[in-house]
Amino acid sequence: EDQVTQSPEALRLQEGESSSLNCSYTVSGLRGLFWYRQDPGKGPEFLFTLYSAGEEKEKERLKATLTKKESFLHITAPKPEDSATYLCAVYNNAGNMLTFGGGTRLMVKP
Amino acid sequence: EPEVTQTPSHQVTQMGQEVILRCVPISNHLYFYWYRQILGQKVEFLVSFYNNEISEKSEIFDDQFSVERPDGSNFTLKIRSTKLEDSAMYFCASSEDGQGWEQYFGPGTRLTVT
């Protein structure tokens, strides 16, 4: 059974204070790893897809990286508007569904 | 920018009643999904749908649930006889292709069963 674990559960940062969110996964044949942002009461918003170890993707202040066992979402000089829950999810080779982690709730204070 | 839409945004129903949640996926997408998120818990897969049939479903998706694409644009989730534990946010998603393609989610329908 696929498992996705995210840490920390919650993270408080000062504006400008860079940090990383972790997503550890156990999957029977990784087909893709996805990062989403979720604001309260809203649907997940797609950020990145990573397909193979060593791959990196960037978007504004966010950078996602992938190894064979985990992915990191690096946030550089965050702003208050980056406050949200960040979700990690995986596709395996057999299934046509996403398995989600529990998310990291990021709070950035001005 | 194309987006997935869902109606209603909030549905309140009594236990035992039937509800239908509606979704309009992105127009050129071929795969459709329903997920749910109970308050404070993970997003959970319910069902995927392709070529007018269910391609995969989870253990949660029992006989009380059904999905349908009644026309060329809508995708619906029906819960036949709602239970208190069905209270959750229900998200529709769509993707251009299956198995590894990014899924785009709608804003969700909050279902409250009393």
Interface residues (C-beta under 8 A of the other chain):
Chain A: R31 G32 F34 Y36 G41 K42 G43 P44 E45 F46 T49 Y51 L87 A89 Y91 N93 G95 N96 M97 L98 T99 F100 G101 G102 G103
Chain B: V4 Y31 Y33 Y35 Q41 K42 V43 E44 F45 S48 Y50 S55 E56 S58 M89 F91 G98 Q99 G100 W101 E102 Q103 Y104 F105 G106 P107 G108 R110
